[in-house]
Amino acid sequence: MITINENYLKLKAGYLFPEIGRRTRAFQEAHPDAHIIRLGIGDVTLPLAPAIIEAFHKAVDEMAQKPTFRGYGPEQGYEFLARAVIENDFQPRGVELAPEEIFISDGSKCDTGNLQEIFGLDNTVAVTDPVYPVYIDTNVMAGRTGPGDEQGCYEGIVYLACTPQNNFTPAPPEQQVDLIYLCYPNNPTGAVATRVALREWVDYARRRRAIILFDAAYEAFITEPEVPHSIYEIPGAREVAIEFRSFSKMAGFTGTRCALTVVPQELKAFTADGREIQVNPIWHRRQTTKFNGVSYPVQAAAAVVYTEEGKKQVRSQIDYYMENARLIRTALADMGYRVYGGVNAPYIWLQTPDGVGSWQFFDQLLQQAHVVGTPGAGFGPAGEGFFRLSAFGDRENIQTALTRIRKM
Amino acid sequence: MITINENYLKLKAGYLFPEIGRRTRAFQEAHPDAHIIRLGIGDVTLPLAPAIIEAFHKAVDEMAQKPTFRGYGPEQGYEFLARAVIENDFQPRGVELAPEEIFISDGSKCDTGNLQEIFGLDNTVAVTDPVYPVYIDTNVMAGRTGPGDEQGCYEGIVYLACTPQNNFTPAPPEQQVDLIYLCYPNNPTGAVATRVALREWVDYARRRRAIILFDAAYEAFITEPEVPHSIYEIPGAREVAIEFRSFSKMAGFTGTRCALTVVPQELKAFTADGREIQVNPIWHRRQTTKFNGVSYPVQAAAAVVYTEEGKKQVRSQIDYYMENARLIRTALADMGYRVYGGVNAPYIWLQTPDGVGSWQFFDQLLQQAHVVGTPGAGFGPAGEGFFRLSAFGDRENIQTALTRIRKM
């Protein structure tokens, strides 16, 4: 008899965004004339930059000619892209990486979801709360947790509450945790971790022989010069941290699909009897066995982000989104909302007024302003009473949305 | 202390193709003037067909304009592609599928590798031997096996020998197995399963409440009209089988990346206490949580395979490869080799002469004819004494390779 992986049966409800989609569709069907503005899911709206389009076309043309056609590429990605990433995203910040430490992939969702596979089931997982649900759900599926409770918290996971009091950057816990998910600039709160805060985490991981999975998908949105872009800017991090980067938000690749994961050679995990195992070759084995690399034209298109022209064009898109963030942040503050984020991240995290529940606020906003946001509770119990607005929308739509919210 | 998934430490040597690559590179370095012809890895060599290129460009242009730009798509793929697949690949063979039963992905390697995740660790896995190593390695990683022996066989996996005596299509075993990997047309042997043989498997799976993972990546290469293209042509298969399809070999997408998996609504697995669980929503949950869909321009390019023009162009590429297969097959038979496959599949499976070991034959062929093939033993113990040649090469190279082998 074929048995199912019963861990899947522990999962609570649907994934957050499908539920938002369901409520939004239901409202739209009931009110076909309503012009709904979507500031919910963090999806980009600007088209791919001209330099990216040009390179994409060129690579497609290469696929049309026998001498330049490319079949299977290296599963871990083409070296031309890994080198461009190293030289442009890391070296200028004093971080040296080798191409063998870079794994190009089709998305940070896949990478942050898959990475837990290579670690033991006995590890204790820590997440910040609120949190990107993928970190938790994939650990539930793997069997690293007990059942979930009514708030959506799973037994065995250590939740570190992010609150205005700790600037949404909790300190390492007293207890032992082994696999730590950190995301800065943070989704959903828009908070960043200072150098001091990250150093505390790196020191904790070194002392406790833990590993940090550092999701830096939003690093391109950092505007304040003192904020670290990579965890490897912290001394010793190469021994304890894996970092995720993505072209999704930085270059508008949410529908084009390209990302990467850094696994330094120094990174070690351990067998039950304490033997050191180098993690990089294990991830390499996982990727070469279960993955076949990213589409060549997509990798060629991604590499253009690092040319002079590409950099300028991508930067102007990021500036556009960050100006949206500023507009949302200042308008909401002006209306009397308590708002966080939006300075180094494309997300605004607002406190719901009068302690209204965050799904209730979702429904209010949808029904009264025809604006879709993301209820904080969808990201974890500490997100209750908060609400996420994304700055990735169209400027005009955002201005309309703000006018409608003001009228509410 | 962070522990590693110790199942990874059970894995034998590297993945087959990296080892072939290593030996080939070493030979090339020692003999820089040798013109090596690669008939090893099953990688296509013809460029993407003109209709595919045209659609690819068109979709890239859509990504350049705000009104047609696409961000996140459905994780399970665009319905336009799922519908094209159903209407062209399945309906003409009498198989009805709903779009919700199709999951578009970036490769059958990923899908065949990931699918085991949703089943319990206590299932007994059966594979044909020789076999595509991904089926086994991913089960080793998950912890469904004991250690491997010197032949590369893992404790707990049931290996079903494929031999000339059983036409490389073993019958279901006497014992209970729960998760069965079948691949027809077969990689590496080039064999096909008759309707009768497949019916035996479907009946077995229904009787034993097992699930068949049916890899049909090479179905487009079938030339004999009586051979089934889909396991769903067998009555009752919808209740017990998942099927994998790929654009890699059929349309030259090895470097472009697109594939799909069919999970029928009727398919059930069971909890330990015997409760029925529908598999489709579980795989949907897995994909929406750990995957973000295939690049939109790639899906648009894949859909063109089903237009009149696309069909004709893709068919002519397949015919080209199958003419290569015929040339290899007849030439080798003429030289006195025992050859199998190459009629409904782009692989020729030859018996090594005089009982020579298959890695030894690999080295001989490389050193004496400068031809790279794939040693049968790399696919499992029953592959020892056999050797795989791929028909995906360039016609001229194949003719040169055959002339050189004749001289050996």
Interface residues (C-beta under 8 A of the other chain):
Chain A: M1 I2 T3 I4 N5 E6 Y8 L9 L11 G14 Y15 P18 I41 D43 V44 T45 L46 P47 L48 P50 I53 F56 H57 V60 D61 M63 A64 Q65 K66 F69 R70 G71 Y72 G73 D106 G107 K109 C110 G113 N114 E117 I118 F119 G120 L121 D122 N123 P133 V134 D137 T138 M141 D178 L179 R208 R209 A210 I211 G252 T254 G255 T256 R257 A269 F270 T271 A272 G274 I277 V279 I282 R285 R286 T288 T289 K290 F291 N292 G293 V294 S295 Y296 P297 V298
Chain B: M1 I2 T3 I4 N5 E6 Y8 L9 L11 G14 Y15 P18 I41 D43 V44 T45 L46 P47 L48 P50 I53 F56 H57 V60 D61 M63 A64 Q65 K66 F69 R70 G71 Y72 G73 D106 G107 K109 C110 G113 N114 E117 I118 F119 G120 L121 D122 N123 P133 V134 D137 T138 M141 Q176 D178 L179 R208 R209 A210 I211 G252 T254 G255 T256 R257 A269 F270 T271 A272 G274 I277 V279 I282 R285 R286 T288 T289 K290 F291 N292 G293 V294 S295 Y296 P297 V298
